[in-house]
Amino acid sequence: MQDFAPTNVPAHVAIIMDGNGRWANARGLPRTMGHRKGVEAVRGAVKTAAELGIGYLTLFAFSSENWSRPEDEVSDLMGLLKAFIRRDLADLHRENVRIRVIGDRANLSSDILPLLIEAEETTIANTGITLVIAFNYGARDELARAMRRLGEEIAAGRLCPEDITADRITAVLDTAGIPDPDLILRTSGEERLSNFLLWQGAYSELLFVPELWPDFTRETFVAAIEKYASRERRFGGLLQRTLAVGS
């Protein structure tokens, strides 16, 4: 991968980390063991993304629909999130990683929200890769919250309906200030977006790989970036290749 020119590498990769439960089931293990193994894959993905020169890595950690899972599984997922932040925050900060959290923060428990805020505030001045954690996130919910904010602006007389543009909507989304993902990748072979970055992914390249998330290695990541680099991106217009200048 070292011979990749910077223009070969997407500025922003978003990953739907799927398959933890199936990984565990295939080995006769509790689903919680799959989630724990998945945390190790997260660490590897962040490291690989930084080494490849990817500027933003968004990970779909917990969706707004995941609360419907069995209570013990949700509890374990919350425990893993807390453990990850407590254990890895210092290392991420030392490695110049900036953390952003997207998703609905209303009604989050008092032991989760402060940790998310701490992760953001501790790393806010870092200038390396930005790790975006999508927690309690759903794209439709995000859009609904954004529309409510714009509606409040209109009701207060601070905004006219005709002033609502695509850029104005983008500015009130959870991802404001973050570039749209160039590549959305999903593991486990499933081929759907599952309510993930629907607005931001309008022109993203989509890639679905068969590996379950706990089996997502550096080699898998590099292979995905190589496939991305061979794609032709048009954005509704003329050809724009992802290949390096001069290739």
C-alpha positions in Angstrom: 0.0 0.0 0.0 3.0 2.3 0.4 3.1 2.9 -3.4 -0.4 4.5 -3.3 -0.4 8.2 -4.1 -2.4 10.4 -1.8 -5.1 10.9 -4.5 -5.8 7.2 -4.5 -7.0 7.3 -0.9 -10.5 8.4 0.0 -10.7 11.4 2.3 -13.5 9.8 4.3 -14.4 6.2 4.8 -17.6 5.1 6.6 -18.0 1.5 7.8 -21.1 -0.4 8.8 -19.5 -2.9 11.2 -21.7 -6.0 10.7 -21.4 -9.6 11.7 -20.2 -9.7 15.3 -23.1 -11.9 16.4 -22.7 -14.3 13.4 -19.0 -14.5 14.1 -19.7 -15.7 17.6 -22.5 -18.0 16.6 -20.3 -19.8 14.1 -17.9 -20.6 16.9 -20.5 -21.6 19.4 -19.8 -18.5 21.5 -22.1 -16.0 23.1 -22.9 -13.0 20.9 -21.2 -10.8 23.5 -17.8 -12.4 22.6 -18.4 -11.3 19.0 -18.8 -7.8 20.1 -15.7 -7.9 22.2 -13.7 -9.3 19.2 -15.2 -6.5 17.1 -13.6 -3.9 19.4 -10.2 -5.3 18.5 -11.1 -4.9 14.8 -12.0 -1.2 15.6 -8.6 -0.6 17.0 -7.0 -2.1 13.9 -9.2 -0.2 11.5 -8.4 3.2 13.1 -4.7 2.4 13.0 -4.8 1.3 9.3 -6.9 4.3 8.3 -4.4 6.7 9.8 -1.5 4.9 8.2 -3.2 5.1 4.8 -3.7 8.8 5.1 -7.5 8.6 5.4 -8.7 11.9 7.0 -12.0 10.7 8.4 -13.2 7.3 9.5 -16.8 6.9 10.6 -17.8 3.8 12.4 -21.5 2.8 12.9 -21.2 1.8 16.5 -24.8 1.7 17.7 -27.9 2.6 15.8 -31.1 4.2 17.2 -32.8 0.9 16.3 -30.4 -1.2 18.3 -32.2 -0.4 21.6 -34.7 -3.1 20.6 -32.1 -5.8 21.0 -32.2 -8.1 24.1 -31.5 -6.1 27.3 -28.4 -8.1 28.2 -26.9 -7.5 24.7 -27.5 -3.8 24.9 -26.0 -3.7 28.4 -22.9 -5.5 27.1 -22.6 -3.1 24.2 -22.8 -0.1 26.5 -20.2 -1.7 28.7 -17.9 -2.2 25.7 -18.3 1.4 24.6 -17.5 2.7 28.1 -14.5 0.4 28.3 -13.2 1.4 24.9 -13.3 5.1 25.7 -11.8 4.6 29.2 -9.1 2.3 27.9 -8.3 3.7 24.5 -8.9 7.4 24.8 -5.4 8.2 26.1 -3.8 6.2 23.3 -6.0 7.8 20.6 -5.2 11.2 22.1 -1.5 10.4 22.1 -1.7 9.3 18.4 -3.3 12.7 17.5 -6.7 11.2 16.7 -9.7 13.6 17.0 -13.0 12.1 18.0 -16.4 13.3 16.9 -19.7 11.7 18.0 -22.8 11.8 15.9 -26.3 10.7 16.8 -29.1 11.8 19.1 -27.8 12.7 22.6 -31.2 13.3 24.1 -32.0 10.9 26.9 -28.6 9.2 26.9 -27.8 7.8 30.3 -25.7 9.8 32.7 -22.8 7.3 32.5 -22.6 7.4 28.7 -23.1 11.0 27.7 -20.2 12.4 29.8 -17.8 9.9 28.4 -18.8 10.8 24.8 -18.3 14.5 25.6 -15.0 13.8 27.3 -13.7 12.0 24.3 -14.6 14.9 22.0 -13.3 17.6 24.3 -10.0 15.8 25.1 -9.2 15.4 21.4 -10.7 18.6 20.0 -7.3 20.2 19.1 -5.8 17.0 17.5 -4.9 17.3 13.9 -4.6 13.7 12.8 -7.4 11.4 11.6 -10.9 12.2 12.8 -12.6 9.2 14.2 -16.4 9.7 13.9 -18.4 7.5 16.2 -22.0 7.1 15.1 -23.8 6.3 18.4 -27.5 6.2 18.9 -27.6 7.2 15.3 -30.1 6.8 12.5 -30.2 8.8 9.3 -33.9 9.4 9.3 -33.8 10.5 12.9 -30.9 12.8 12.1 -32.9 14.4 9.2 -36.0 14.7 11.3 -34.1 16.5 14.0 -32.5 18.8 11.4 -35.8 19.6 9.9 -37.2 20.5 13.4 -34.3 22.9 13.9 -34.9 24.6 10.6 -38.7 24.7 11.4 -37.9 26.5 14.7 -35.8 29.0 12.8 -38.7 29.7 10.4 -41.2 29.9 13.2 -39.0 32.5 15.0 -38.7 34.6 11.8 -35.0 34.0 11.5 -35.2 32.0 8.3 -37.4 32.1 5.2 -38.5 28.8 3.6 -37.0 29.8 0.3 -33.6 30.1 1.9 -33.6 26.3 2.7 -31.0 24.8 0.4 -29.1 21.6 0.3 -26.1 23.4 1.9 -28.4 24.8 4.7 -29.6 21.3 5.5 -26.1 19.9 5.5 -25.1 22.6 8.0 -27.6 21.4 10.6 -26.9 17.7 10.3 -24.9 15.9 13.0 -22.1 15.7 10.5 -21.8 19.5 10.0 -18.1 20.3 9.1 -17.3 16.7 8.1 -16.9 15.9 4.4 -19.3 13.4 2.9 -18.0 9.9 2.8 -16.2 8.9 -0.4 -16.6 5.3 0.4 -19.2 3.5 2.5 -18.2 -0.1 3.3 -20.2 -2.8 5.0 -18.9 -6.1 6.3 -20.6 -9.5 6.5 -21.9 -9.7 2.9 -25.1 -7.8 3.6 -25.9 -5.3 0.9 -27.9 -2.5 2.5 -27.3 0.8 4.2 -29.5 0.2 7.2 -30.4 3.9 7.8 -26.8 5.0 7.8 -25.7 8.4 6.3 -28.5 8.5 3.8 -28.1 12.2 3.0 -24.3 12.3 3.2 -23.9 9.1 1.1 -25.7 10.4 -1.9 -22.6 10.0 -4.1 -20.6 7.7 -2.0 -19.0 4.6 -3.5 -20.5 1.5 -1.9 -18.6 -1.6 -1.2 -19.9 -4.8 0.5 -17.3 -7.3 1.6 -18.0 -10.9 2.8 -15.8 -10.8 5.9 -17.5 -10.5 9.3 -16.5 -7.5 11.2 -14.3 -9.3 13.8 -12.3 -10.7 10.8 -11.8 -7.3 9.3 -8.0 -7.0 9.0 -5.5 -4.5 7.6 -5.4 -6.7 4.4 -9.2 -6.5 4.0 -9.1 -2.7 4.5 -6.2 -2.3 2.0 -8.1 -4.4 -0.6 -11.2 -2.3 -0.1 -9.2 0.9 -0.8 -7.6 -0.6 -3.9 -11.1 -1.4 -5.2 -12.2 2.1 -4.5 -9.2 3.5 -6.3 -10.3 1.6 -9.5 -13.8 3.1 -9.5 -14.9 5.9 -11.8 -16.7 8.7 -10.0 -19.0 11.0 -12.0 -21.1 12.7 -9.4 -23.8 13.0 -12.0 -21.5 14.7 -14.5 -18.4 13.9 -16.5 -15.9 11.2 -15.6 -13.8 11.7 -12.4 -11.4 8.9 -11.8 -10.0 8.1 -8.4 -6.7 7.0 -9.9 -3.6 9.1 -9.1 -2.7 12.0 -11.3 -0.3 10.8 -14.1 -1.5 7.2 -13.9 
